[in-house]
Amino acid sequence: MPSPALIERYAARTRVLKALAHPTRLFLVDELAAGERCVCELTEGIGDDMSTVSKHLSLLRDAGVVSSERRGQQIYYRLRVPCVLDIFGCVEGVLDGDEQGGATCRARN
């Protein structure tokens, strides 16, 4: 049986993966890969209302994927750990893999 510390680590990993497990949140992470953005800019790219985009960003922030900073009326977001983008390449490797399970991670485009 895994130790309590290991179980907690798995639970923490699960929180991060759940935060990423939505198309809109994956889009937001992809957008933030280009650099810091305010909520208003991200809202334009998604075409959703600001409160919905803010909720998605809040989930990502609570999971530790992004960080935020208020500047006047605007809140700016950035990737806290850019290495989270590596998961995209790994997922693409799984999607492109052959039937024998020969998938390999590839560099993100």
NUPADREN-128321 format. One record per atom (N, C-alpha, C, O): x, y, z; residue number from 1; residue in one letter; atom name. Coordinates in Angstrom, 3 decimals. Example, Ala and Ser with C-alpha at 12.3 -4.5 7.8 and 13.67 -1.06 7.14 Angstrom:
2
REC         px         py         pz     k   r    a
REC     13.190     -5.690      7.800     1   A    N
REC     12.300     -4.500      7.800     1   A   CA
REC     13.200     -3.300      7.800     1   A    C
REC     14.236     -3.319      8.465     1   A    O
REC     12.850     -2.250      7.080     2   S    N
REC     13.670     -1.060      7.140     2   S   CA
REC     12.900      0.030      7.870     2   S    C
REC     13.409      1.138      8.039     2   S    O
//
This chain:
109
REC         px         py         pz     k   r    a
REC      0.853     -1.178      0.000     1   M    N
REC      0.000      0.000      0.000     1   M   CA
REC      0.897      1.240      0.000     1   M    C
REC      1.874      1.301      0.747     1   M    O
REC      0.565      2.230     -0.840     2   P    N
REC      1.369      3.459     -0.891     2   P   CA
REC      1.298      4.228      0.435     2   P    C
REC      0.314      4.153      1.170     2   P    O
REC      2.348      4.950      0.703     3   S    N
REC      2.398      5.750      1.923     3   S   CA
REC      1.418      6.913      1.812     3   S    C
REC      1.039      7.292      0.704     3   S    O
REC      1.002      7.486      2.942     4   P    N
REC      0.103      8.652      2.901     4   P   CA
REC      0.686      9.821      2.099     4   P    C
REC     -0.049     10.541      1.422     4   P    O
REC      2.000     10.002      2.178     5   A    N
REC      2.633     11.085      1.419     5   A   CA
REC      2.509     10.834     -0.079     5   A    C
REC      2.260     11.762     -0.849     5   A    O
REC      2.681      9.586     -0.490     6   L    N
REC      2.566      9.243     -1.901     6   L   CA
REC      1.115      9.383     -2.376     6   L    C
REC      0.867      9.855     -3.485     6   L    O
REC      0.179      8.980     -1.553     7   I    N
REC     -1.242      9.133     -1.895     7   I   CA
REC     -1.576     10.609     -2.076     7   I    C
REC     -2.294     10.969     -3.009     7   I    O
REC     -1.067     11.461     -1.200     8   E    N
REC     -1.310     12.905     -1.324     8   E   CA
REC     -0.684     13.462     -2.594     8   E    C
REC     -1.256     14.339     -3.241     8   E    O
REC      0.488     12.954     -2.949     9   R    N
REC      1.151     13.409     -4.187     9   R   CA
REC      0.312     13.031     -5.401     9   R    C
REC      0.171     13.828     -6.328     9   R    O
REC     -0.248     11.824     -5.404    10   Y    N
REC     -1.131     11.408     -6.499    10   Y   CA
REC     -2.380     12.290     -6.541    10   Y    C
REC     -2.852     12.649     -7.619    10   Y    O
REC     -2.904     12.629     -5.392    11   A    N
REC     -4.083     13.507     -5.337    11   A   CA
REC     -3.755     14.884     -5.900    11   A    C
REC     -4.567     15.478     -6.609    11   A    O
REC     -2.567     15.390     -5.586    12   A    N
REC     -2.146     16.690     -6.111    12   A   CA
REC     -1.988     16.627     -7.630    12   A    C
REC     -2.386     17.556     -8.333    12   A    O
REC     -1.412     15.543     -8.136    13   R    N
REC     -1.289     15.378     -9.587    13   R   CA
REC     -2.668     15.348    -10.242    13   R    C
REC     -2.877     15.927    -11.307    13   R    O
REC     -3.593     14.670     -9.594    14   T    N
REC     -4.957     14.579    -10.110    14   T   CA
REC     -5.591     15.964    -10.212    14   T    C
REC     -6.288     16.247    -11.187    14   T    O
REC     -5.364     16.823     -9.233    15   R    N
REC     -5.921     18.187     -9.272    15   R   CA
REC     -5.396     18.955    -10.474    15   R    C
REC     -6.152     19.665    -11.137    15   R    O
REC     -4.113     18.818    -10.757    16   V    N
REC     -3.527     19.504    -11.916    16   V   CA
REC     -4.130     18.962    -13.206    16   V    C
REC     -4.536     19.730    -14.078    16   V    O
REC     -4.187     17.645    -13.324    17   L    N
REC     -4.719     17.045    -14.550    17   L   CA
REC     -6.201     17.381    -14.742    17   L    C
REC     -6.637     17.616    -15.869    17   L    O
REC     -6.968     17.407    -13.669    18   K    N
REC     -8.385     17.789    -13.775    18   K   CA
REC     -8.523     19.240    -14.222    18   K    C
REC     -9.412     19.574    -15.004    18   K    O
REC     -7.648     20.087    -13.726    19   A    N
REC     -7.708     21.500    -14.126    19   A   CA
REC     -7.441     21.648    -15.622    19   A    C
REC     -8.005     22.533    -16.266    19   A    O
REC     -6.600     20.802    -16.169    20   L    N
REC     -6.282     20.861    -17.594    20   L   CA
REC     -7.314     20.145    -18.456    20   L    C
REC     -7.325     20.318    -19.675    20   L    O
REC     -8.171     19.353    -17.850    21   A    N
REC     -9.077     18.468    -18.587    21   A   CA
REC    -10.340     19.176    -19.089    21   A    C
REC    -11.459     18.753    -18.799    21   A    O
REC    -10.145     20.240    -19.834    22   H    N
REC    -11.268     20.947    -20.461    22   H   CA
REC    -10.733     21.675    -21.688    22   H    C
REC     -9.684     22.315    -21.610    22   H    O
REC    -11.430     21.592    -22.817    23   P    N
REC    -10.926     22.245    -24.035    23   P   CA
REC    -10.638     23.735    -23.872    23   P    C
REC     -9.640     24.229    -24.398    23   P    O
REC    -11.485     24.450    -23.160    24   T    N
REC    -11.264     25.889    -22.978    24   T   CA
REC    -10.007     26.143    -22.167    24   T    C
REC     -9.234     27.048    -22.481    24   T    O
REC     -9.798     25.345    -21.122    25   R    N
REC     -8.607     25.550    -20.297    25   R   CA
REC     -7.337     25.168    -21.056    25   R    C
REC     -6.300     25.806    -20.875    25   R    O
REC     -7.400     24.147    -21.893    26   L    N
REC     -6.243     23.821    -22.731    26   L   CA
REC     -5.950     24.961    -23.699    26   L    C
REC     -4.788     25.289    -23.943    26   L    O
REC     -6.995     25.562    -24.246    27   F    N
REC     -6.820     26.717    -25.128    27   F   CA
REC     -6.159     27.868    -24.367    27   F    C
REC     -5.247     28.515    -24.882    27   F    O
REC     -6.618     28.120    -23.150    28   L    N
REC     -6.047     29.205    -22.349    28   L   CA
REC     -4.566     28.964    -22.075    28   L    C
REC     -3.758     29.887    -22.177    28   L    O
REC     -4.207     27.740    -21.731    29   V    N
REC     -2.794     27.415    -21.493    29   V   CA
REC     -1.998     27.649    -22.769    29   V    C
REC     -0.902     28.209    -22.730    29   V    O
REC     -2.546     27.223    -23.889    30   D    N
REC     -1.873     27.427    -25.168    30   D   CA
REC     -1.688     28.916    -25.462    30   D    C
REC     -0.623     29.326    -25.924    30   D    O
REC     -2.700     29.714    -25.203    31   E    N
REC     -2.610     31.161    -25.418    31   E   CA
REC     -1.568     31.798    -24.504    31   E    C
REC     -0.821     32.681    -24.926    31   E    O
REC     -1.521     31.352    -23.259    32   L    N
REC     -0.569     31.915    -22.298    32   L   CA
REC      0.865     31.470    -22.590    32   L    C
REC      1.813     32.048    -22.058    32   L    O
REC      1.026     30.460    -23.420    33   A    N
REC      2.369     30.039    -23.824    33   A   CA
REC      3.076     31.151    -24.580    33   A    C
REC      4.305     31.232    -24.577    33   A    O
REC      2.289     32.017    -25.235    34   A    N
REC      2.869     33.140    -25.988    34   A   CA
REC      3.224     34.308    -25.083    34   A    C
REC      3.891     35.248    -25.517    34   A    O
REC      2.789     34.260    -23.837    35   G    N
REC      3.106     35.330    -22.902    35   G   CA
REC      1.894     35.753    -22.087    35   G    C
REC      0.773     35.292    -22.301    35   G    O
REC      2.155     36.623    -21.174    36   E    N
REC      1.151     37.136    -20.248    36   E   CA
REC     -0.007     37.793    -21.003    36   E    C
REC      0.205     38.478    -22.004    36   E    O
REC     -1.225     37.579    -20.517    37   R    N
REC     -2.400     38.163    -21.149    37   R   CA
REC     -3.404     38.568    -20.082    37   R    C
REC     -3.466     37.964    -19.011    37   R    O
REC     -4.191     39.601    -20.384    38   C    N
REC     -5.264     39.986    -19.461    38   C   CA
REC     -6.518     39.186    -19.805    38   C    C
REC     -6.642     38.643    -20.902    38   C    O
REC     -7.433     39.124    -18.860    39   V    N
REC     -8.667     38.369    -19.054    39   V   CA
REC     -9.415     38.864    -20.282    39   V    C
REC     -9.969     38.060    -21.032    39   V    O
REC     -9.441     40.174    -20.500    40   C    N
REC    -10.186     40.720    -21.633    40   C   CA
REC     -9.635     40.197    -22.962    40   C    C
REC    -10.411     39.910    -23.874    40   C    O
REC     -8.313     40.069    -23.088    41   E    N
REC     -7.710     39.534    -24.313    41   E   CA
REC     -8.060     38.058    -24.501    41   E    C
REC     -8.357     37.617    -25.611    41   E    O
REC     -8.022     37.318    -23.426    42   L    N
REC     -8.340     35.894    -23.499    42   L   CA
REC     -9.814     35.674    -23.809    42   L    C
REC    -10.170     34.734    -24.519    42   L    O
REC    -10.666     36.535    -23.282    43   T    N
REC    -12.103     36.434    -23.542    43   T   CA
REC    -12.398     36.615    -25.027    43   T    C
REC    -13.223     35.899    -25.594    43   T    O
REC    -11.724     37.572    -25.652    44   E    N
REC    -11.911     37.805    -27.091    44   E   CA
REC    -11.553     36.566    -27.893    44   E    C
REC    -12.247     36.228    -28.852    44   E    O
REC    -10.485     35.888    -27.517    45   G    N
REC    -10.028     34.716    -28.256    45   G   CA
REC    -10.963     33.524    -28.124    45   G    C
REC    -11.053     32.693    -29.028    45   G    O
REC    -11.657     33.444    -27.000    46   I    N
REC    -12.542     32.310    -26.743    46   I   CA
REC    -13.951     32.589    -27.257    46   I    C
REC    -14.634     31.683    -27.735    46   I    O
REC    -14.380     33.841    -27.156    47   G    N
REC    -15.738     34.176    -27.554    47   G   CA
REC    -16.763     33.847    -26.485    47   G    C
REC    -17.955     33.740    -26.774    47   G    O
REC    -16.310     33.687    -25.268    48   D    N
REC    -17.197     33.416    -24.138    48   D   CA
REC    -17.257     34.656    -23.263    48   D    C
REC    -16.468     35.583    -23.449    48   D    O
REC    -18.180     34.688    -22.313    49   D    N
REC    -18.262     35.876    -21.455    49   D   CA
REC    -17.117     35.883    -20.450    49   D    C
REC    -16.525     34.846    -20.152    49   D    O
REC    -16.821     37.062    -19.939    50   M    N
REC    -15.664     37.260    -19.070    50   M   CA
REC    -15.760     36.438    -17.785    50   M    C
REC    -14.745     35.941    -17.299    50   M    O
REC    -16.948     36.289    -17.234    51   S    N
REC    -17.069     35.543    -15.978    51   S   CA
REC    -16.749     34.066    -16.184    51   S    C
REC    -16.146     33.443    -15.310    51   S    O
REC    -17.137     33.499    -17.314    52   T    N
REC    -16.828     32.093    -17.597    52   T   CA
REC    -15.330     31.903    -17.787    52   T    C
REC    -14.751     30.954    -17.256    52   T    O
REC    -14.705     32.789    -18.532    53   V    N
REC    -13.257     32.709    -18.746    53   V   CA
REC    -12.532     32.873    -17.411    53   V    C
REC    -11.565     32.163    -17.138    53   V    O
REC    -12.991     33.795    -16.592    54   S    N
REC    -12.378     34.003    -15.273    54   S   CA
REC    -12.486     32.755    -14.400    54   S    C
REC    -11.559     32.442    -13.654    54   S    O
REC    -13.599     32.047    -14.484    55   K    N
REC    -13.754     30.805    -13.711    55   K   CA
REC    -12.761     29.746    -14.179    55   K    C
REC    -12.158     29.050    -13.362    55   K    O
REC    -12.596     29.626    -15.487    56   H    N
REC    -11.612     28.675    -16.004    56   H   CA
REC    -10.206     29.042    -15.525    56   H    C
REC     -9.444     28.175    -15.099    56   H    O
REC     -9.871     30.316    -15.597    57   L    N
REC     -8.559     30.773    -15.159    57   L   CA
REC     -8.362     30.556    -13.661    57   L    C
REC     -7.262     30.233    -13.214    57   L    O
REC     -9.418     30.732    -12.900    58   S    N
REC     -9.358     30.517    -11.459    58   S   CA
REC     -9.044     29.054    -11.141    58   S    C
REC     -8.256     28.765    -10.241    58   S    O
REC     -9.663     28.138    -11.880    59   L    N
REC     -9.366     26.713    -11.686    59   L   CA
REC     -7.906     26.413    -11.998    59   L    C
REC     -7.247     25.671    -11.269    59   L    O
REC     -7.405     26.992    -13.082    60   L    N
REC     -5.995     26.799    -13.439    60   L   CA
REC     -5.066     27.403    -12.386    60   L    C
REC     -4.022     26.834    -12.070    60   L    O
REC     -5.454     28.555    -11.850    61   R    N
REC     -4.636     29.201    -10.815    61   R   CA
REC     -4.647     28.364     -9.535    61   R    C
REC     -3.602     28.163     -8.917    61   R    O
REC     -5.822     27.877     -9.138    62   D    N
REC     -5.920     27.075     -7.919    62   D   CA
REC     -5.109     25.776     -8.016    62   D    C
REC     -4.627     25.254     -7.011    62   D    O
REC     -4.968     25.268     -9.242    63   A    N
REC     -4.184     24.047     -9.452    63   A   CA
REC     -2.694     24.347     -9.570    63   A    C
REC     -1.883     23.421     -9.609    63   A    O
REC     -2.317     25.633     -9.627    64   G    N
REC     -0.912     26.003     -9.705    64   G   CA
REC     -0.358     26.088    -11.114    64   G    C
REC      0.852     26.221    -11.296    64   G    O
REC     -1.225     26.013    -12.116    65   V    N
REC     -0.775     26.041    -13.500    65   V   CA
REC     -0.462     27.465    -13.951    65   V    C
REC      0.502     27.688    -14.683    65   V    O
REC     -1.269     28.422    -13.518    66   V    N
REC     -1.065     29.822    -13.884    66   V   CA
REC     -0.969     30.670    -12.621    66   V    C
REC     -1.376     30.251    -11.537    66   V    O
REC     -0.430     31.856    -12.786    67   S    N
REC     -0.428     32.844    -11.705    67   S   CA
REC     -1.081     34.102    -12.244    67   S    C
REC     -1.203     34.283    -13.456    67   S    O
REC     -1.495     34.960    -11.342    68   S    N
REC     -2.194     36.168    -11.760    68   S   CA
REC     -1.688     37.376    -10.991    68   S    C
REC     -1.124     37.266     -9.902    68   S    O
REC     -1.914     38.534    -11.600    69   E    N
REC     -1.530     39.799    -10.978    69   E   CA
REC     -2.549     40.855    -11.384    69   E    C
REC     -2.848     41.031    -12.565    69   E    O
REC     -3.077     41.556    -10.378    70   R    N
REC     -4.023     42.632    -10.652    70   R   CA
REC     -3.250     43.918    -10.922    70   R    C
REC     -2.339     44.286    -10.180    70   R    O
REC     -3.637     44.594    -12.006    71   R    N
REC     -3.080     45.898    -12.349    71   R   CA
REC     -4.243     46.816    -12.660    71   R    C
REC     -4.816     46.780    -13.749    71   R    O
REC     -4.577     47.630    -11.691    72   G    N
REC     -5.743     48.503    -11.851    72   G   CA
REC     -7.004     47.672    -11.930    72   G    C
REC     -7.286     46.878    -11.033    72   G    O
REC     -7.763     47.847    -12.997    73   Q    N
REC     -9.019     47.109    -13.186    73   Q   CA
REC     -8.808     45.731    -13.810    73   Q    C
REC     -9.713     44.897    -13.781    73   Q    O
REC     -7.637     45.484    -14.368    74   Q    N
REC     -7.390     44.248    -15.118    74   Q   CA
REC     -6.598     43.221    -14.298    74   Q    C
REC     -5.785     43.570    -13.442    74   Q    O
REC     -6.863     41.961    -14.588    75   I    N
REC     -6.076     40.877    -14.011    75   I   CA
REC     -5.318     40.221    -15.156    75   I    C
REC     -5.903     39.836    -16.169    75   I    O
REC     -4.010     40.102    -14.979    76   Y    N
REC     -3.141     39.499    -15.986    76   Y   CA
REC     -2.726     38.109    -15.523    76   Y    C
REC     -2.420     37.896    -14.350    76   Y    O
REC     -2.722     37.174    -16.458    77   Y    N
REC     -2.356     35.784    -16.178    77   Y   CA
REC     -1.123     35.396    -16.970    77   Y    C
REC     -0.879     35.908    -18.063    77   Y    O
REC     -0.349     34.480    -16.401    78   R    N
REC      0.817     33.924    -17.086    78   R   CA
REC      0.987     32.481    -16.592    78   R    C
REC      0.513     32.113    -15.517    78   R    O
REC      1.666     31.693    -17.397    79   L    N
REC      1.953     30.332    -16.979    79   L   CA
REC      2.916     30.378    -15.810    79   L    C
REC      3.948     31.045    -15.883    79   L    O
REC      2.598     29.690    -14.752    80   R    N
REC      3.485     29.634    -13.584    80   R   CA
REC      4.623     28.664    -13.850    80   R    C
REC      5.758     28.894    -13.432    80   R    O
REC      4.316     27.582    -14.546    81   V    N
REC      5.311     26.570    -14.885    81   V   CA
REC      5.170     26.243    -16.376    81   V    C
REC      4.375     25.381    -16.750    81   V    O
REC      5.934     26.925    -17.216    82   P    N
REC      5.815     26.698    -18.665    82   P   CA
REC      6.031     25.245    -19.088    82   P    C
REC      5.602     24.857    -20.175    82   P    O
REC      6.684     24.441    -18.261    83   C    N
REC      6.899     23.036    -18.623    83   C   CA
REC      5.579     22.273    -18.730    83   C    C
REC      5.555     21.158    -19.251    83   C    O
REC      4.483     22.858    -18.246    84   V    N
REC      3.177     22.205    -18.396    84   V   CA
REC      2.850     22.008    -19.878    84   V    C
REC      2.053     21.139    -20.231    84   V    O
REC      3.462     22.809    -20.734    85   L    N
REC      3.251     22.675    -22.176    85   L   CA
REC      3.802     21.347    -22.696    85   L    C
REC      3.368     20.864    -23.742    85   L    O
REC      4.742     20.761    -21.981    86   D    N
REC      5.302     19.479    -22.402    86   D   CA
REC      4.235     18.392    -22.486    86   D    C
REC      4.355     17.449    -23.268    86   D    O
REC      3.200     18.534    -21.680    87   I    N
REC      2.142     17.524    -21.697    87   I   CA
REC      1.429     17.507    -23.047    87   I    C
REC      0.937     16.459    -23.463    87   I    O
REC      1.361     18.645    -23.740    88   F    N
REC      0.718     18.685    -25.056    88   F   CA
REC      1.458     17.788    -26.037    88   F    C
REC      0.839     17.029    -26.782    88   F    O
REC      2.778     17.875    -26.037    89   G    N
REC      3.574     17.026    -26.917    89   G   CA
REC      3.392     15.549    -26.598    89   G    C
REC      3.326     14.714    -27.500    89   G    O
REC      3.312     15.233    -25.322    90   C    N
REC      3.112     13.859    -24.909    90   C   CA
REC      1.733     13.359    -25.355    90   C    C
REC      1.613     12.244    -25.864    90   C    O
REC      0.708     14.168    -25.169    91   V    N
REC     -0.646     13.788    -25.599    91   V   CA
REC     -0.683     13.591    -27.114    91   V    C
REC     -1.298     12.642    -27.601    91   V    O
REC     -0.033     14.475    -27.852    92   E    N
REC      0.016     14.326    -29.309    92   E   CA
REC      0.734     13.032    -29.685    92   E    C
REC      0.344     12.370    -30.647    92   E    O
REC      1.769     12.666    -28.945    93   G    N
REC      2.453     11.399    -29.187    93   G   CA
REC      1.523     10.215    -28.990    93   G    C
REC      1.552      9.264    -29.771    93   G    O
REC      0.696     10.265    -27.951    94   V    N
REC     -0.286      9.208    -27.714    94   V   CA
REC     -1.290      9.168    -28.866    94   V    C
REC     -1.603      8.093    -29.377    94   V    O
REC     -1.794     10.329    -29.275    95   L    N
REC     -2.784     10.383    -30.349    95   L   CA
REC     -2.228      9.893    -31.681    95   L    C
REC     -2.958      9.305    -32.478    95   L    O
REC     -0.943     10.131    -31.927    96   D    N
REC     -0.317      9.745    -33.192    96   D   CA
REC      0.266      8.336    -33.163    96   D    C
REC      0.746      7.848    -34.186    96   D    O
REC      0.232      7.671    -32.002    97   G    N
REC      0.883      6.371    -31.852    97   G   CA
REC      0.242      5.285    -32.701    97   G    C
REC     -0.920      5.381    -33.095    97   G    O
REC      1.022      4.260    -32.970    98   D    N
REC      0.497      3.143    -33.758    98   D   CA
REC     -0.174      2.123    -32.848    98   D    C
REC     -0.178      2.269    -31.626    98   D    O
REC     -0.746      1.085    -33.466    99   E    N
REC     -1.499      0.073    -32.708    99   E   CA
REC     -0.632     -0.722    -31.743    99   E    C
REC     -1.139     -1.250    -30.753    99   E    O
REC      0.652     -0.816    -32.009   100   Q    N
REC      1.536     -1.583    -31.129   100   Q   CA
REC      1.984     -0.759    -29.915   100   Q    C
REC      2.810     -1.212    -29.123   100   Q    O
REC      1.444      0.435    -29.777   101   G    N
REC      1.809      1.260    -28.628   101   G   CA
REC      3.156      1.922    -28.782   101   G    C
REC      3.820      2.224    -27.791   101   G    O
REC      3.567      2.151    -30.017   102   G    N
REC      4.876      2.736    -30.279   102   G   CA
REC      4.876      4.258    -30.240   102   G    C
REC      5.736      4.896    -30.847   102   G    O
REC      3.919      4.838    -29.533   103   A    N
REC      3.848      6.305    -29.474   103   A   CA
REC      5.075      6.868    -28.794   103   A    C
REC      5.566      6.317    -27.809   103   A    O
REC      5.561      7.963    -29.324   104   T    N
REC      6.669      8.660    -28.686   104   T   CA
REC      6.286     10.113    -28.519   104   T    C
REC      5.570     10.682    -29.343   104   T    O
REC      6.762     10.696    -27.463   105   C    N
REC      6.507     12.117    -27.266   105   C   CA
REC      7.289     12.886    -28.322   105   C    C
REC      8.404     12.517    -28.692   105   C    O
REC      6.680     13.956    -28.794   106   R    N
REC      7.368     14.764    -29.780   106   R   CA
REC      7.314     16.212    -29.353   106   R    C
REC      6.485     16.605    -28.531   106   R    O
REC      8.196     16.990    -29.913   107   A    N
REC      8.241     18.407    -29.571   107   A   CA
REC      6.940     19.067    -29.970   107   A    C
REC      6.343     18.735    -30.994   107   A    O
REC      6.510     20.004    -29.147   108   R    N
REC      5.273     20.742    -29.390   108   R   CA
REC      5.473     21.660    -30.579   108   R    C
REC      6.507     22.316    -30.700   108   R    O
REC      4.475     21.707    -31.461   109   N    N
REC      4.542     22.589    -32.638   109   N   CA
REC      4.268     24.020    -32.257   109   N    C
REC      4.282     24.901    -33.116   109   N    O
//
